[in-house]
Amino acid sequence: RAKSFHRLSGSQAAEALASDDKQKATWIRELTGSDEPWRPDLYDILVSMDQSGPGRAAELITNRMKKDPLASLSDTADFFLETRVTAALISRGHDVLVRVADGRVCLGITRQVLMKSRLEAELASIVDSIEKGVPLE
């Protein structure tokens, strides 16, 4: 593409791309200290141009820009809370389903229990302690 767009010979296009890659690698190294400019964690989005054209790349980037950046923070907070609740319940011998959405914890008891209300109260107490940030012993 660079060859036809800039009217370069094959060797000139390869040289231009190599020079451009070198400049970008230097810039990344100065910004991040990394000698590997293609590390995925350095970018918000990666588009493989050998598998998609400019139109598809623009569409992917535009769709990403339309997303609410705080939504991913909320999803991360929910995931973090879900893992904390799950770990706390497992460490106390409870095998229940845990789901968190919008900061609300939902537990599912998956087997028959004799004293269900007592179990529900115990589970609620554990979840409340986690939500309040009280360290569990």
Summary of the structure (lengths in Angstrom):
residues: 137
radius of gyration: 25.4
end to end distance: 62.3
largest distance: 79.7
contacts: 280
relative contact order: 0.06
helix: 60%
strand: 9%
